[in-house]
């Protein structure tokens, strides 16, 4: 997710959302939801102009892993790990 976040830092929010919409990565849709939420909060609660918002920074840090098991044939189990991350988005009015 950090690689995808580096692509949209410094762009307008509308341009970043348009770019993330057509990106074939799984985390691009999740990052688009986070950016859209920050955008909605800034326009509604912050009383800032919607057309002049830029993405200043995006912090992506590790979160605890979720360990799971999957049942396979012959009464065996297969272990796998689900990875998560914490994301912070900072918007700037220019």
VMD Tcl script that builds the backbone (N, CA, C; Angstrom):
set m [mol new atoms 282]
animate dup $m
set s [atomselect $m all]
$s set {name element resname resid chain x y z} {
  {N N UNK 1 A 0.813 -1.191 0.000}
  {CA C UNK 1 A 0.000 0.000 0.000}
  {C C UNK 1 A 0.859 1.259 0.000}
  {N N UNK 2 A 2.034 1.194 0.598}
  {CA C UNK 2 A 2.909 2.367 0.643}
  {C C UNK 2 A 3.367 2.773 -0.754}
  {N N UNK 3 A 3.555 1.822 -1.637}
  {CA C UNK 3 A 3.968 2.128 -3.007}
  {C C UNK 3 A 2.864 2.876 -3.742}
  {N N UNK 4 A 1.632 2.458 -3.534}
  {CA C UNK 4 A 0.495 3.128 -4.165}
  {C C UNK 4 A 0.310 4.521 -3.583}
  {N N UNK 5 A 0.542 4.665 -2.274}
  {CA C UNK 5 A 0.372 5.965 -1.622}
  {C C UNK 5 A 1.376 6.987 -2.149}
  {N N UNK 6 A 2.578 6.548 -2.491}
  {CA C UNK 6 A 3.589 7.471 -3.016}
  {C C UNK 6 A 3.189 8.048 -4.369}
  {N N UNK 7 A 2.366 7.320 -5.122}
  {CA C UNK 7 A 1.969 7.790 -6.448}
  {C C UNK 7 A 1.006 8.972 -6.395}
  {N N UNK 8 A 0.228 9.092 -5.321}
  {CA C UNK 8 A -0.811 10.120 -5.284}
  {C C UNK 8 A -0.479 11.297 -4.372}
  {N N UNK 9 A 0.642 11.256 -3.674}
  {CA C UNK 9 A 1.015 12.371 -2.794}
  {C C UNK 9 A 1.363 13.584 -3.648}
  {N N UNK 10 A 0.805 14.737 -3.276}
  {CA C UNK 10 A 1.077 15.977 -3.994}
  {C C UNK 10 A 0.074 16.296 -5.087}
  {N N UNK 11 A -0.893 15.428 -5.327}
  {CA C UNK 11 A -1.882 15.654 -6.375}
  {C C UNK 11 A -3.171 16.192 -5.779}
  {N N UNK 12 A -4.031 16.733 -6.636}
  {CA C UNK 12 A -5.359 17.131 -6.210}
  {C C UNK 12 A -6.136 15.879 -5.812}
  {N N UNK 13 A -7.100 16.052 -4.935}
  {CA C UNK 13 A -7.866 14.906 -4.444}
  {C C UNK 13 A -8.660 14.256 -5.577}
  {N N UNK 14 A -9.271 15.057 -6.434}
  {CA C UNK 14 A -10.056 14.502 -7.541}
  {C C UNK 14 A -9.173 13.716 -8.504}
  {N N UNK 15 A -7.962 14.231 -8.787}
  {CA C UNK 15 A -7.042 13.531 -9.682}
  {C C UNK 15 A -6.547 12.223 -9.066}
  {N N UNK 16 A -6.280 12.255 -7.765}
  {CA C UNK 16 A -5.812 11.053 -7.080}
  {C C UNK 16 A -6.884 9.973 -7.067}
  {N N UNK 17 A -8.136 10.365 -6.809}
  {CA C UNK 17 A -9.222 9.390 -6.805}
  {C C UNK 17 A -9.453 8.804 -8.194}
  {N N UNK 18 A -9.315 9.626 -9.226}
  {CA C UNK 18 A -9.468 9.130 -10.599}
  {C C UNK 18 A -8.351 8.153 -10.954}
  {N N UNK 19 A -7.148 8.428 -10.503}
  {CA C UNK 19 A -6.026 7.530 -10.787}
  {C C UNK 19 A -6.177 6.210 -10.037}
  {N N UNK 20 A -6.618 6.272 -8.790}
  {CA C UNK 20 A -6.773 5.053 -7.995}
  {C C UNK 20 A -7.935 4.190 -8.483}
  {N N UNK 21 A -8.907 4.796 -9.119}
  {CA C UNK 21 A -10.068 4.047 -9.590}
  {C C UNK 21 A -9.685 3.027 -10.665}
  {N N UNK 22 A -8.721 3.354 -11.515}
  {CA C UNK 22 A -8.349 2.482 -12.622}
  {C C UNK 22 A -7.082 1.681 -12.368}
  {N N UNK 23 A -6.569 1.743 -11.157}
  {CA C UNK 23 A -5.365 0.994 -10.821}
  {C C UNK 23 A -5.742 -0.459 -10.503}
  {N N UNK 24 A -5.016 -1.444 -11.036}
  {CA C UNK 24 A -5.421 -2.848 -10.857}
  {C C UNK 24 A -4.966 -3.488 -9.544}
  {N N UNK 25 A -4.574 -2.722 -8.576}
  {CA C UNK 25 A -4.126 -3.276 -7.300}
  {C C UNK 25 A -5.285 -3.348 -6.317}
  {N N UNK 26 A -5.225 -4.331 -5.400}
  {CA C UNK 26 A -6.275 -4.514 -4.403}
  {C C UNK 26 A -6.313 -3.351 -3.424}
  {N N UNK 27 A -5.154 -2.872 -3.016}
  {CA C UNK 27 A -5.088 -1.816 -2.004}
  {C C UNK 27 A -5.450 -0.446 -2.561}
  {N N UNK 28 A -5.531 -0.305 -3.878}
  {CA C UNK 28 A -5.884 0.987 -4.463}
  {C C UNK 28 A -7.321 1.370 -4.119}
  {N N UNK 29 A -8.221 0.396 -4.102}
  {CA C UNK 29 A -9.615 0.687 -3.758}
  {C C UNK 29 A -9.748 1.061 -2.285}
  {N N UNK 30 A -8.978 0.407 -1.432}
  {CA C UNK 30 A -9.020 0.715 -0.003}
  {C C UNK 30 A -8.467 2.114 0.244}
  {N N UNK 31 A -7.373 2.453 -0.404}
  {CA C UNK 31 A -6.792 3.783 -0.249}
  {C C UNK 31 A -7.722 4.858 -0.796}
  {N N UNK 32 A -8.444 4.555 -1.863}
  {CA C UNK 32 A -9.403 5.509 -2.414}
  {C C UNK 32 A -10.521 5.794 -1.414}
  {N N UNK 33 A -10.969 4.775 -0.682}
  {CA C UNK 33 A -11.997 4.986 0.339}
  {C C UNK 33 A -11.487 5.877 1.463}
  {N N UNK 34 A -10.234 5.684 1.873}
  {CA C UNK 34 A -9.656 6.482 2.953}
  {C C UNK 34 A -9.504 7.939 2.513}
  {N N UNK 35 A -9.030 8.149 1.296}
  {CA C UNK 35 A -8.868 9.510 0.778}
  {C C UNK 35 A -10.225 10.185 0.616}
  {N N UNK 36 A -11.203 9.450 0.142}
  {CA C UNK 36 A -12.542 10.020 -0.020}
  {C C UNK 36 A -13.145 10.400 1.332}
  {N N UNK 37 A -12.903 9.604 2.359}
  {CA C UNK 37 A -13.388 9.913 3.696}
  {C C UNK 37 A -12.717 11.171 4.252}
  {N N UNK 38 A -11.410 11.292 4.065}
  {CA C UNK 38 A -10.700 12.487 4.521}
  {C C UNK 38 A -11.169 13.724 3.758}
  {N N UNK 39 A -11.446 13.555 2.490}
  {CA C UNK 39 A -11.951 14.647 1.644}
  {C C UNK 39 A -13.324 15.107 2.120}
  {N N UNK 40 A -14.199 14.157 2.438}
  {CA C UNK 40 A -15.538 14.499 2.917}
  {C C UNK 40 A -15.477 15.192 4.278}
  {N N UNK 41 A -14.586 14.723 5.146}
  {CA C UNK 41 A -14.432 15.359 6.455}
  {C C UNK 41 A -13.900 16.781 6.320}
  {N N UNK 42 A -12.974 16.991 5.413}
  {CA C UNK 42 A -12.387 18.325 5.239}
  {C C UNK 42 A -13.397 19.311 4.666}
  {N N UNK 43 A -14.235 18.848 3.763}
  {CA C UNK 43 A -15.200 19.767 3.162}
  {C C UNK 43 A -16.377 20.047 4.086}
  {N N UNK 44 A -16.794 19.054 4.861}
  {CA C UNK 44 A -17.965 19.257 5.723}
  {C C UNK 44 A -17.582 19.887 7.062}
  {N N UNK 45 A -16.597 19.330 7.728}
  {CA C UNK 45 A -16.243 19.803 9.066}
  {C C UNK 45 A -15.250 20.959 9.042}
  {N N UNK 46 A -14.365 20.978 8.062}
  {CA C UNK 46 A -13.328 21.997 8.022}
  {C C UNK 46 A -13.707 23.251 7.283}
  {N N UNK 47 A -14.830 23.245 6.580}
  {CA C UNK 47 A -15.304 24.390 5.803}
  {C C UNK 47 A -14.250 24.887 4.809}
  {N N UNK 48 A -13.540 23.941 4.193}
  {CA C UNK 48 A -12.536 24.323 3.201}
  {C C UNK 48 A -13.102 24.135 1.798}
  {N N UNK 49 A -12.496 24.824 0.839}
  {CA C UNK 49 A -12.932 24.764 -0.547}
  {C C UNK 49 A -12.596 23.391 -1.126}
  {N N UNK 50 A -13.561 22.755 -1.756}
  {CA C UNK 50 A -13.381 21.380 -2.241}
  {C C UNK 50 A -12.435 21.303 -3.431}
  {N N UNK 51 A -12.340 22.363 -4.228}
  {CA C UNK 51 A -11.512 22.295 -5.432}
  {C C UNK 51 A -10.045 22.572 -5.161}
  {N N UNK 52 A -9.710 23.111 -4.005}
  {CA C UNK 52 A -8.324 23.481 -3.738}
  {C C UNK 52 A -7.632 22.542 -2.746}
  {N N UNK 53 A -8.160 21.346 -2.549}
  {CA C UNK 53 A -7.545 20.399 -1.613}
  {C C UNK 53 A -6.517 19.518 -2.325}
  {N N UNK 54 A -5.349 19.430 -1.725}
  {CA C UNK 54 A -4.277 18.577 -2.216}
  {C C UNK 54 A -3.913 17.568 -1.137}
  {N N UNK 55 A -3.316 16.469 -1.550}
  {CA C UNK 55 A -2.851 15.471 -0.587}
  {C C UNK 55 A -1.440 15.862 -0.168}
  {N N UNK 56 A -1.277 16.218 1.106}
  {CA C UNK 56 A 0.026 16.638 1.609}
  {C C UNK 56 A 0.898 15.435 1.936}
  {N N UNK 57 A 0.397 14.528 2.763}
  {CA C UNK 57 A 1.153 13.346 3.167}
  {C C UNK 57 A 0.213 12.181 3.357}
  {N N UNK 58 A 0.747 10.978 3.177}
  {CA C UNK 58 A 0.032 9.751 3.509}
  {C C UNK 58 A 1.008 8.869 4.269}
  {N N UNK 59 A 0.651 8.543 5.507}
  {CA C UNK 59 A 1.471 7.643 6.316}
  {C C UNK 59 A 0.847 6.255 6.291}
  {N N UNK 60 A 1.652 5.264 5.940}
  {CA C UNK 60 A 1.210 3.872 5.956}
  {C C UNK 60 A 2.154 3.121 6.891}
  {N N UNK 61 A 1.597 2.589 7.983}
  {CA C UNK 61 A 2.407 1.853 8.954}
  {C C UNK 61 A 1.823 0.465 9.163}
  {N N UNK 62 A 2.633 -0.406 9.732}
  {CA C UNK 62 A 2.202 -1.777 9.965}
  {C C UNK 62 A 1.196 -1.860 11.099}
  {N N UNK 63 A 0.319 -2.825 10.976}
  {CA C UNK 63 A -0.646 -3.141 12.028}
  {C C UNK 63 A -0.437 -4.600 12.415}
  {N N UNK 64 A -1.031 -5.038 13.507}
  {CA C UNK 64 A -0.874 -6.444 13.889}
  {C C UNK 64 A -1.417 -7.391 12.819}
  {N N UNK 65 A -0.738 -8.508 12.654}
  {CA C UNK 65 A -1.160 -9.515 11.689}
  {C C UNK 65 A -2.275 -10.368 12.288}
  {N N UNK 66 A -3.125 -10.892 11.432}
  {CA C UNK 66 A -4.174 -11.806 11.858}
  {C C UNK 66 A -3.773 -13.208 11.389}
  {N N UNK 67 A -3.616 -14.117 12.309}
  {CA C UNK 67 A -3.229 -15.484 11.959}
  {C C UNK 67 A -4.479 -16.346 11.851}
  {N N UNK 68 A -4.613 -17.049 10.743}
  {CA C UNK 68 A -5.790 -17.869 10.463}
  {C C UNK 68 A -5.373 -19.266 10.024}
  {N N UNK 69 A -6.338 -20.179 10.033}
  {CA C UNK 69 A -6.103 -21.535 9.524}
  {C C UNK 69 A -7.151 -21.848 8.476}
  {N N UNK 70 A -6.774 -22.688 7.544}
  {CA C UNK 70 A -7.680 -23.152 6.494}
  {C C UNK 70 A -7.662 -24.677 6.534}
  {N N UNK 71 A -8.823 -25.279 6.512}
  {CA C UNK 71 A -8.908 -26.730 6.554}
  {C C UNK 71 A -8.757 -27.295 5.149}
  {N N UNK 72 A -7.855 -28.250 5.004}
  {CA C UNK 72 A -7.581 -28.861 3.707}
  {C C UNK 72 A -7.880 -30.352 3.801}
  {N N UNK 73 A -7.585 -31.063 2.753}
  {CA C UNK 73 A -7.958 -32.470 2.681}
  {C C UNK 73 A -7.199 -33.337 3.695}
  {N N UNK 74 A -7.728 -34.491 3.959}
  {CA C UNK 74 A -7.146 -35.505 4.845}
  {C C UNK 74 A -6.979 -34.993 6.272}
  {N N UNK 75 A -7.914 -34.199 6.739}
  {CA C UNK 75 A -7.964 -33.693 8.117}
  {C C UNK 75 A -6.725 -32.903 8.521}
  {N N UNK 76 A -6.200 -32.148 7.598}
  {CA C UNK 76 A -5.041 -31.302 7.880}
  {C C UNK 76 A -5.468 -29.841 7.874}
  {N N UNK 77 A -4.611 -29.003 8.417}
  {CA C UNK 77 A -4.881 -27.575 8.380}
  {C C UNK 77 A -3.693 -26.859 7.752}
  {N N UNK 78 A -3.980 -25.751 7.135}
  {CA C UNK 78 A -2.957 -24.928 6.503}
  {C C UNK 78 A -3.011 -23.545 7.144}
  {N N UNK 79 A -1.894 -23.047 7.602}
  {CA C UNK 79 A -1.832 -21.742 8.258}
  {C C UNK 79 A -1.587 -20.652 7.218}
  {N N UNK 80 A -2.203 -19.494 7.427}
  {CA C UNK 80 A -1.939 -18.327 6.597}
  {C C UNK 80 A -2.101 -17.072 7.444}
  {N N UNK 81 A -1.580 -15.971 6.936}
  {CA C UNK 81 A -1.547 -14.717 7.674}
  {C C UNK 81 A -2.230 -13.637 6.842}
  {N N UNK 82 A -3.111 -12.857 7.487}
  {CA C UNK 82 A -3.714 -11.692 6.847}
  {C C UNK 82 A -2.973 -10.461 7.348}
  {N N UNK 83 A -2.478 -9.654 6.426}
  {CA C UNK 83 A -1.733 -8.455 6.781}
  {C C UNK 83 A -2.655 -7.244 6.787}
  {N N UNK 84 A -2.412 -6.336 7.717}
  {CA C UNK 84 A -3.186 -5.101 7.833}
  {C C UNK 84 A -2.230 -3.928 7.932}
  {N N UNK 85 A -2.779 -2.715 7.797}
  {CA C UNK 85 A -1.951 -1.524 7.957}
  {C C UNK 85 A -2.807 -0.366 8.450}
  {N N UNK 86 A -2.137 0.596 9.069}
  {CA C UNK 86 A -2.767 1.832 9.503}
  {C C UNK 86 A -2.445 2.907 8.471}
  {N N UNK 87 A -3.435 3.729 8.138}
  {CA C UNK 87 A -3.253 4.766 7.114}
  {C C UNK 87 A -3.707 6.104 7.681}
  {N N UNK 88 A -2.864 7.138 7.510}
  {CA C UNK 88 A -3.212 8.515 7.869}
  {C C UNK 88 A -3.051 9.382 6.630}
  {N N UNK 89 A -4.073 10.168 6.347}
  {CA C UNK 89 A -4.048 11.047 5.172}
  {C C UNK 89 A -4.153 12.485 5.652}
  {N N UNK 90 A -3.230 13.345 5.190}
  {CA C UNK 90 A -3.227 14.763 5.518}
  {C C UNK 90 A -3.499 15.558 4.248}
  {N N UNK 91 A -4.531 16.404 4.297}
  {CA C UNK 91 A -4.890 17.235 3.147}
  {C C UNK 91 A -4.479 18.674 3.394}
  {N N UNK 92 A -4.167 19.378 2.327}
  {CA C UNK 92 A -3.692 20.755 2.388}
  {C C UNK 92 A -4.513 21.609 1.441}
  {N N UNK 93 A -4.860 22.810 1.864}
  {CA C UNK 93 A -5.584 23.748 1.021}
  {C C UNK 93 A -4.582 24.675 0.371}
  {N N UNK 94 A -4.605 24.729 -0.959}
  {CA C UNK 94 A -3.707 25.621 -1.686}
  {C C UNK 94 A -4.491 26.728 -2.325}
}
mol reanalyze $m
mol bondsrecalc $m
mol representation Tube
mol addrep $m
